Amino acid sequence: MPRKRRFSKRNLSTESELEIWGPVFECGHTFTGDLDDVGVIDPAGIIPPDQKEAVTAAFMSAARDAWKRLGPTFLEQTDRKDLWAVKQFGEPSCR
């Protein structure tokens, strides 16, 4: 089985970030652990119940920031209309 592709936390290109955040923008989760590469915990993972609320709040904040930054580029590359990020955060600016 091939090794999982890892991204450098320091010098992520827009393409690398889009690859990491793309599944989140589409459905709200990655289910792959790729968010670890940008320092974010996916609340769909195994988390102790007492930390679930804090992890979810941090995830939503990071997802909102990523959507503001990467959303216009992501929308140019996809033809899907029912994106999780659009439902949660609205249309990104500068589109």
N, CA, C and O atoms as CSV, one atom per row, in Angstrom:
chain,resi,resn,atom,element,x,y,z
A,1,MET,N,N,0.843,-1.180,0.000
A,1,MET,CA,C,0.000,0.000,0.000
A,1,MET,C,C,0.885,1.239,0.000
A,1,MET,O,O,1.835,1.299,0.781
A,2,PRO,N,N,0.613,2.227,-0.841
A,2,PRO,CA,C,1.450,3.419,-0.886
A,2,PRO,C,C,1.328,4.244,0.391
A,2,PRO,O,O,0.295,4.233,1.061
A,3,ARG,N,N,2.380,4.941,0.705
A,3,ARG,CA,C,2.377,5.796,1.883
A,3,ARG,C,C,1.487,6.999,1.653
A,3,ARG,O,O,1.343,7.473,0.526
A,4,LYS,N,N,0.889,7.492,2.730
A,4,LYS,CA,C,0.038,8.664,2.650
A,4,LYS,C,C,0.877,9.897,2.346
A,4,LYS,O,O,1.943,10.096,2.928
A,5,ARG,N,N,0.391,10.711,1.440
A,5,ARG,CA,C,1.097,11.927,1.075
A,5,ARG,C,C,1.017,12.924,2.221
A,5,ARG,O,O,-0.060,13.169,2.765
A,6,ARG,N,N,2.135,13.486,2.580
A,6,ARG,CA,C,2.206,14.472,3.660
A,6,ARG,C,C,2.599,15.822,3.089
A,6,ARG,O,O,3.355,15.915,2.122
A,7,PHE,N,N,2.068,16.866,3.708
A,7,PHE,CA,C,2.350,18.229,3.272
A,7,PHE,C,C,3.145,18.947,4.354
A,7,PHE,O,O,2.935,18.712,5.544
A,8,SER,N,N,4.043,19.808,3.948
A,8,SER,CA,C,4.800,20.613,4.892
A,8,SER,C,C,3.871,21.667,5.486
A,8,SER,O,O,3.162,22.356,4.754
A,9,LYS,N,N,3.876,21.792,6.813
A,9,LYS,CA,C,3.002,22.770,7.459
A,9,LYS,C,C,3.451,24.206,7.185
A,9,LYS,O,O,2.642,25.133,7.234
A,10,ARG,N,N,4.719,24.384,6.902
A,10,ARG,CA,C,5.239,25.734,6.739
A,10,ARG,C,C,4.974,26.353,5.383
A,10,ARG,O,O,4.580,27.517,5.303
A,11,ASN,N,N,5.178,25.617,4.342
A,11,ASN,CA,C,5.108,26.192,2.998
A,11,ASN,C,C,4.051,25.517,2.141
A,11,ASN,O,O,4.361,24.974,1.080
A,12,LEU,N,N,2.818,25.549,2.591
A,12,LEU,CA,C,1.745,24.960,1.799
A,12,LEU,C,C,1.392,25.876,0.642
A,12,LEU,O,O,1.164,27.070,0.833
A,13,SER,N,N,1.349,25.331,-0.525
A,13,SER,CA,C,0.903,26.104,-1.676
A,13,SER,C,C,-0.622,26.127,-1.669
A,13,SER,O,O,-1.260,25.363,-0.945
A,14,THR,N,N,-1.186,26.994,-2.466
A,14,THR,CA,C,-2.637,27.057,-2.589
A,14,THR,C,C,-3.184,25.727,-3.081
A,14,THR,O,O,-4.231,25.275,-2.619
A,15,GLU,N,N,-2.477,25.098,-4.018
A,15,GLU,CA,C,-2.911,23.796,-4.529
A,15,GLU,C,C,-2.936,22.749,-3.424
A,15,GLU,O,O,-3.878,21.961,-3.336
A,16,SER,N,N,-1.917,22.735,-2.590
A,16,SER,CA,C,-1.859,21.770,-1.494
A,16,SER,C,C,-2.982,22.016,-0.496
A,16,SER,O,O,-3.625,21.077,-0.028
A,17,GLU,N,N,-3.211,23.279,-0.174
A,17,GLU,CA,C,-4.296,23.606,0.750
A,17,GLU,C,C,-5.652,23.232,0.167
A,17,GLU,O,O,-6.518,22.728,0.882
A,18,LEU,N,N,-5.839,23.473,-1.116
A,18,LEU,CA,C,-7.099,23.098,-1.753
A,18,LEU,C,C,-7.297,21.581,-1.728
A,18,LEU,O,O,-8.418,21.103,-1.556
A,19,GLU,N,N,-6.227,20.837,-1.898
A,19,GLU,CA,C,-6.311,19.381,-1.846
A,19,GLU,C,C,-6.716,18.910,-0.447
A,19,GLU,O,O,-7.474,17.951,-0.301
A,20,ILE,N,N,-6.207,19.590,0.567
A,20,ILE,CA,C,-6.532,19.238,1.940
A,20,ILE,C,C,-7.954,19.661,2.299
A,20,ILE,O,O,-8.715,18.871,2.859
A,21,TRP,N,N,-8.316,20.905,1.979
A,21,TRP,CA,C,-9.605,21.460,2.380
A,21,TRP,C,C,-10.747,21.092,1.435
A,21,TRP,O,O,-11.909,21.228,1.817
A,22,GLY,N,N,-10.464,20.637,0.229
A,22,GLY,CA,C,-11.503,20.325,-0.750
A,22,GLY,C,C,-12.617,19.435,-0.227
A,22,GLY,O,O,-13.788,19.789,-0.366
A,23,PRO,N,N,-12.295,18.279,0.378
A,23,PRO,CA,C,-13.371,17.434,0.902
A,23,PRO,C,C,-14.201,18.122,1.991
A,23,PRO,O,O,-15.404,17.886,2.105
A,24,VAL,N,N,-13.556,18.967,2.783
A,24,VAL,CA,C,-14.289,19.701,3.813
A,24,VAL,C,C,-15.263,20.670,3.149
A,24,VAL,O,O,-16.418,20.767,3.564
A,25,PHE,N,N,-14.809,21.382,2.128
A,25,PHE,CA,C,-15.690,22.317,1.430
A,25,PHE,C,C,-16.870,21.590,0.798
A,25,PHE,O,O,-17.969,22.141,0.719
A,26,GLU,N,N,-16.652,20.363,0.350
A,26,GLU,CA,C,-17.715,19.607,-0.307
A,26,GLU,C,C,-18.724,19.021,0.675
A,26,GLU,O,O,-19.932,19.163,0.481
A,27,CYS,N,N,-18.232,18.354,1.742
A,27,CYS,CA,C,-19.170,17.640,2.615
A,27,CYS,C,C,-19.006,17.932,4.112
A,27,CYS,O,O,-19.816,17.471,4.916
A,28,GLY,N,N,-17.981,18.683,4.494
A,28,GLY,CA,C,-17.806,19.034,5.898
A,28,GLY,C,C,-16.786,18.214,6.658
A,28,GLY,O,O,-16.489,18.528,7.811
A,29,HIS,N,N,-16.233,17.156,6.041
A,29,HIS,CA,C,-15.248,16.301,6.704
A,29,HIS,C,C,-14.267,15.757,5.668
A,29,HIS,O,O,-14.560,15.724,4.473
A,30,THR,N,N,-13.098,15.332,6.147
A,30,THR,CA,C,-12.149,14.701,5.234
A,30,THR,C,C,-12.119,13.193,5.409
A,30,THR,O,O,-11.954,12.463,4.432
A,31,PHE,N,N,-12.274,12.718,6.629
A,31,PHE,CA,C,-12.223,11.296,6.954
A,31,PHE,C,C,-10.872,10.665,6.629
A,31,PHE,O,O,-10.754,9.440,6.661
A,32,THR,N,N,-9.854,11.458,6.319
A,32,THR,CA,C,-8.545,10.917,5.961
A,32,THR,C,C,-7.438,11.354,6.898
A,32,THR,O,O,-6.351,10.778,6.858
A,33,GLY,N,N,-7.666,12.331,7.726
A,33,GLY,CA,C,-6.628,12.835,8.608
A,33,GLY,C,C,-5.749,13.900,7.981
A,33,GLY,O,O,-4.779,14.343,8.597
A,34,ASP,N,N,-6.075,14.319,6.758
A,34,ASP,CA,C,-5.256,15.327,6.086
A,34,ASP,C,C,-5.261,16.674,6.806
A,34,ASP,O,O,-4.312,17.446,6.661
A,35,LEU,N,N,-6.292,16.971,7.568
A,35,LEU,CA,C,-6.337,18.252,8.271
A,35,LEU,C,C,-5.233,18.365,9.316
A,35,LEU,O,O,-4.872,19.467,9.726
A,36,ASP,N,N,-4.705,17.238,9.740
A,36,ASP,CA,C,-3.571,17.263,10.664
A,36,ASP,C,C,-2.404,18.031,10.049
A,36,ASP,O,O,-1.617,18.652,10.762
A,37,ASP,N,N,-2.300,17.983,8.721
A,37,ASP,CA,C,-1.200,18.657,8.027
A,37,ASP,C,C,-1.300,20.175,8.104
A,37,ASP,O,O,-0.307,20.869,7.889
A,38,VAL,N,N,-2.488,20.702,8.408
A,38,VAL,CA,C,-2.645,22.148,8.573
A,38,VAL,C,C,-2.934,22.501,10.023
A,38,VAL,O,O,-3.289,23.639,10.331
A,39,GLY,N,N,-2.782,21.516,10.923
A,39,GLY,CA,C,-2.934,21.769,12.350
A,39,GLY,C,C,-4.367,21.828,12.836
A,39,GLY,O,O,-4.643,22.472,13.848
A,40,VAL,N,N,-5.292,21.170,12.138
A,40,VAL,CA,C,-6.702,21.184,12.508
A,40,VAL,C,C,-7.151,19.748,12.770
A,40,VAL,O,O,-6.764,18.828,12.049
A,41,ILE,N,N,-7.973,19.562,13.811
A,41,ILE,CA,C,-8.524,18.246,14.118
A,41,ILE,C,C,-9.922,18.171,13.518
A,41,ILE,O,O,-10.749,19.054,13.746
A,42,ASP,N,N,-10.182,17.118,12.754
A,42,ASP,CA,C,-11.502,16.903,12.164
A,42,ASP,C,C,-12.423,16.339,13.238
A,42,ASP,O,O,-12.122,15.287,13.802
A,43,PRO,N,N,-13.540,17.008,13.540
A,43,PRO,CA,C,-14.426,16.513,14.594
A,43,PRO,C,C,-15.091,15.181,14.261
A,43,PRO,O,O,-15.726,14.589,15.134
A,44,ALA,N,N,-14.968,14.691,13.034
A,44,ALA,CA,C,-15.521,13.383,12.685
A,44,ALA,C,C,-14.641,12.260,13.210
A,44,ALA,O,O,-15.050,11.099,13.223
A,45,GLY,N,N,-13.432,12.603,13.644
A,45,GLY,CA,C,-12.524,11.591,14.178
A,45,GLY,C,C,-12.897,11.202,15.595
A,45,GLY,O,O,-13.907,11.654,16.133
A,46,ILE,N,N,-12.081,10.369,16.185
A,46,ILE,CA,C,-12.330,9.911,17.550
A,46,ILE,C,C,-11.803,10.959,18.510
A,46,ILE,O,O,-10.600,11.206,18.587
A,47,ILE,N,N,-12.722,11.568,19.240
A,47,ILE,CA,C,-12.384,12.647,20.171
A,47,ILE,C,C,-13.086,12.356,21.499
A,47,ILE,O,O,-14.245,11.939,21.502
A,48,PRO,N,N,-12.401,12.569,22.628
A,48,PRO,CA,C,-13.079,12.393,23.912
A,48,PRO,C,C,-14.295,13.321,24.008
A,48,PRO,O,O,-14.223,14.470,23.571
A,49,PRO,N,N,-15.395,12.846,24.566
A,49,PRO,CA,C,-16.627,13.647,24.628
A,49,PRO,C,C,-16.458,15.016,25.271
A,49,PRO,O,O,-17.117,15.973,24.867
A,50,ASP,N,N,-15.589,15.120,26.262
A,50,ASP,CA,C,-15.411,16.404,26.931
A,50,ASP,C,C,-14.662,17.426,26.069
A,50,ASP,O,O,-14.650,18.612,26.401
A,51,GLN,N,N,-14.041,16.992,24.976
A,51,GLN,CA,C,-13.317,17.905,24.089
A,51,GLN,C,C,-14.057,18.170,22.776
A,51,GLN,O,O,-13.621,18.994,21.973
A,52,LYS,N,N,-15.167,17.476,22.559
A,52,LYS,CA,C,-15.884,17.544,21.285
A,52,LYS,C,C,-16.308,18.980,20.934
A,52,LYS,O,O,-16.131,19.412,19.795
A,53,GLU,N,N,-16.856,19.706,21.888
A,53,GLU,CA,C,-17.333,21.066,21.629
A,53,GLU,C,C,-16.188,22.007,21.247
A,53,GLU,O,O,-16.318,22.788,20.305
A,54,ALA,N,N,-15.082,21.937,21.965
A,54,ALA,CA,C,-13.929,22.795,21.673
A,54,ALA,C,C,-13.312,22.454,20.316
A,54,ALA,O,O,-12.940,23.349,19.557
A,55,VAL,N,N,-13.205,21.161,20.014
A,55,VAL,CA,C,-12.636,20.732,18.737
A,55,VAL,C,C,-13.539,21.174,17.584
A,55,VAL,O,O,-13.051,21.627,16.549
A,56,THR,N,N,-14.852,21.042,17.763
A,56,THR,CA,C,-15.790,21.463,16.721
A,56,THR,C,C,-15.708,22.957,16.488
A,56,THR,O,O,-15.720,23.401,15.340
A,57,ALA,N,N,-15.626,23.747,17.554
A,57,ALA,CA,C,-15.525,25.205,17.411
A,57,ALA,C,C,-14.233,25.595,16.692
A,57,ALA,O,O,-14.244,26.474,15.830
A,58,ALA,N,N,-13.123,24.949,17.044
A,58,ALA,CA,C,-11.843,25.248,16.387
A,58,ALA,C,C,-11.884,24.841,14.914
A,58,ALA,O,O,-11.371,25.554,14.052
A,59,PHE,N,N,-12.494,23.695,14.634
A,59,PHE,CA,C,-12.636,23.227,13.249
A,59,PHE,C,C,-13.462,24.216,12.428
A,59,PHE,O,O,-13.070,24.577,11.319
A,60,MET,N,N,-14.591,24.650,12.958
A,60,MET,CA,C,-15.457,25.576,12.217
A,60,MET,C,C,-14.756,26.911,11.963
A,60,MET,O,O,-14.909,27.498,10.892
A,61,SER,N,N,-14.000,27.383,12.927
A,61,SER,CA,C,-13.259,28.624,12.755
A,61,SER,C,C,-12.195,28.485,11.666
A,61,SER,O,O,-12.050,29.360,10.812
A,62,ALA,N,N,-11.457,27.383,11.706
A,62,ALA,CA,C,-10.422,27.144,10.695
A,62,ALA,C,C,-11.042,26.949,9.315
A,62,ALA,O,O,-10.507,27.436,8.319
A,63,ALA,N,N,-12.176,26.234,9.253
A,63,ALA,CA,C,-12.853,26.011,7.974
A,63,ALA,C,C,-13.367,27.327,7.404
A,63,ALA,O,O,-13.277,27.553,6.198
A,64,ARG,N,N,-13.903,28.195,8.251
A,64,ARG,CA,C,-14.390,29.508,7.793
A,64,ARG,C,C,-13.237,30.339,7.229
A,64,ARG,O,O,-13.368,30.946,6.166
A,65,ASP,N,N,-12.120,30.366,7.935
A,65,ASP,CA,C,-10.953,31.113,7.457
A,65,ASP,C,C,-10.438,30.544,6.130
A,65,ASP,O,O,-10.107,31.296,5.213
A,66,ALA,N,N,-10.376,29.223,6.037
A,66,ALA,CA,C,-9.913,28.583,4.796
A,66,ALA,C,C,-10.875,28.878,3.647
A,66,ALA,O,O,-10.442,29.099,2.516
A,67,TRP,N,N,-12.171,28.883,3.930
A,67,TRP,CA,C,-13.173,29.162,2.894
A,67,TRP,C,C,-13.042,30.598,2.385
A,67,TRP,O,O,-13.138,30.847,1.183
A,68,LYS,N,N,-12.823,31.534,3.297
A,68,LYS,CA,C,-12.628,32.935,2.880
A,68,LYS,C,C,-11.404,33.069,1.978
A,68,LYS,O,O,-11.428,33.811,0.996
A,69,ARG,N,N,-10.342,32.351,2.314
A,69,ARG,CA,C,-9.086,32.450,1.591
A,69,ARG,C,C,-9.095,31.640,0.294
A,69,ARG,O,O,-8.605,32.110,-0.733
A,70,LEU,N,N,-9.653,30.424,0.336
A,70,LEU,CA,C,-9.544,29.489,-0.779
A,70,LEU,C,C,-10.853,29.278,-1.540
A,70,LEU,O,O,-10.849,28.685,-2.619
A,71,GLY,N,N,-11.948,29.747,-1.003
A,71,GLY,CA,C,-13.258,29.508,-1.599
A,71,GLY,C,C,-13.394,29.946,-3.052
A,71,GLY,O,O,-13.866,29.163,-3.876
A,72,PRO,N,N,-12.994,31.173,-3.395
A,72,PRO,CA,C,-13.138,31.589,-4.796
A,72,PRO,C,C,-12.382,30.671,-5.768
A,72,PRO,O,O,-12.903,30.325,-6.828
A,73,THR,N,N,-11.177,30.286,-5.410
A,73,THR,CA,C,-10.398,29.384,-6.266
A,73,THR,C,C,-11.055,28.013,-6.341
A,73,THR,O,O,-11.115,27.409,-7.412
A,74,PHE,N,N,-11.549,27.520,-5.210
A,74,PHE,CA,C,-12.205,26.216,-5.201
A,74,PHE,C,C,-13.451,26.226,-6.089
A,74,PHE,O,O,-13.692,25.274,-6.831
A,75,LEU,N,N,-14.235,27.291,-6.015
A,75,LEU,CA,C,-15.455,27.366,-6.818
A,75,LEU,C,C,-15.154,27.415,-8.317
A,75,LEU,O,O,-15.945,26.932,-9.128
A,76,GLU,N,N,-14.013,27.997,-8.682
A,76,GLU,CA,C,-13.619,28.019,-10.093
A,76,GLU,C,C,-13.293,26.616,-10.604
A,76,GLU,O,O,-13.431,26.336,-11.795
A,77,GLN,N,N,-12.862,25.740,-9.703
A,77,GLN,CA,C,-12.418,24.403,-10.093
A,77,GLN,C,C,-13.502,23.337,-9.982
A,77,GLN,O,O,-13.267,22.193,-10.372
A,78,THR,N,N,-14.670,23.669,-9.466
A,78,THR,CA,C,-15.717,22.667,-9.282
A,78,THR,C,C,-16.996,23.110,-9.968
A,78,THR,O,O,-17.229,24.301,-10.177
A,79,ASP,N,N,-17.816,22.135,-10.312
A,79,ASP,CA,C,-19.111,22.462,-10.897
A,79,ASP,C,C,-20.251,22.081,-9.958
A,79,ASP,O,O,-21.422,22.197,-10.319
A,80,ARG,N,N,-19.911,21.628,-8.758
A,80,ARG,CA,C,-20.939,21.277,-7.768
A,80,ARG,C,C,-21.603,22.528,-7.243
A,80,ARG,O,O,-20.958,23.563,-7.076
A,81,LYS,N,N,-22.876,22.430,-6.986
A,81,LYS,CA,C,-23.637,23.576,-6.487
A,81,LYS,C,C,-24.046,23.422,-5.025
A,81,LYS,O,O,-24.334,24.418,-4.361
A,82,ASP,N,N,-24.077,22.206,-4.517
A,82,ASP,CA,C,-24.548,21.940,-3.159
A,82,ASP,C,C,-23.397,21.721,-2.185
A,82,ASP,O,O,-23.326,20.681,-1.529
A,83,LEU,N,N,-22.519,22.670,-2.090
A,83,LEU,CA,C,-21.327,22.546,-1.250
A,83,LEU,C,C,-21.652,22.834,0.220
A,83,LEU,O,O,-22.434,23.732,0.536
A,84,TRP,N,N,-21.040,22.060,1.096
A,84,TRP,CA,C,-21.215,22.255,2.530
A,84,TRP,C,C,-20.752,23.657,2.943
A,84,TRP,O,O,-21.425,24.320,3.731
A,85,ALA,N,N,-19.632,24.101,2.426
A,85,ALA,CA,C,-19.078,25.400,2.820
A,85,ALA,C,C,-19.995,26.554,2.425
A,85,ALA,O,O,-20.110,27.530,3.166
A,86,VAL,N,N,-20.640,26.457,1.280
A,86,VAL,CA,C,-21.566,27.517,0.869
A,86,VAL,C,C,-22.767,27.545,1.808
A,86,VAL,O,O,-23.244,28.618,2.175
A,87,LYS,N,N,-23.257,26.367,2.196
A,87,LYS,CA,C,-24.397,26.299,3.118
A,87,LYS,C,C,-24.031,26.847,4.492
A,87,LYS,O,O,-24.845,27.511,5.134
A,88,GLN,N,N,-22.805,26.573,4.947
A,88,GLN,CA,C,-22.375,26.995,6.279
A,88,GLN,C,C,-21.943,28.460,6.335
A,88,GLN,O,O,-22.302,29.180,7.266
A,89,PHE,N,N,-21.178,28.896,5.343
A,89,PHE,CA,C,-20.526,30.199,5.417
A,89,PHE,C,C,-20.982,31.183,4.343
A,89,PHE,O,O,-20.617,32.357,4.395
A,90,GLY,N,N,-21.762,30.731,3.384
A,90,GLY,CA,C,-22.200,31.595,2.308
A,90,GLY,C,C,-21.158,31.673,1.194
A,90,GLY,O,O,-20.100,31.047,1.265
A,91,GLU,N,N,-21.476,32.441,0.185
A,91,GLU,CA,C,-20.564,32.628,-0.947
A,91,GLU,C,C,-19.309,33.373,-0.477
A,91,GLU,O,O,-19.413,34.343,0.274
A,92,PRO,N,N,-18.144,32.933,-0.908
A,92,PRO,CA,C,-16.927,33.672,-0.531
A,92,PRO,C,C,-16.859,34.989,-1.283
A,92,PRO,O,O,-17.398,35.114,-2.383
A,93,SER,N,N,-16.206,35.955,-0.696
A,93,SER,CA,C,-16.069,37.247,-1.354
A,93,SER,C,C,-15.038,37.164,-2.472
A,93,SER,O,O,-14.281,36.197,-2.544
A,94,CYS,N,N,-15.002,38.149,-3.328
A,94,CYS,CA,C,-14.044,38.232,-4.441
A,94,CYS,C,C,-14.238,37.141,-5.449
A,94,CYS,O,O,-13.257,36.635,-5.993
A,95,ARG,N,N,-15.458,36.756,-5.721
A,95,ARG,CA,C,-15.687,35.725,-6.713
A,95,ARG,C,C,-15.973,36.353,-8.042
A,95,ARG,O,O,-16.196,35.645,-9.024
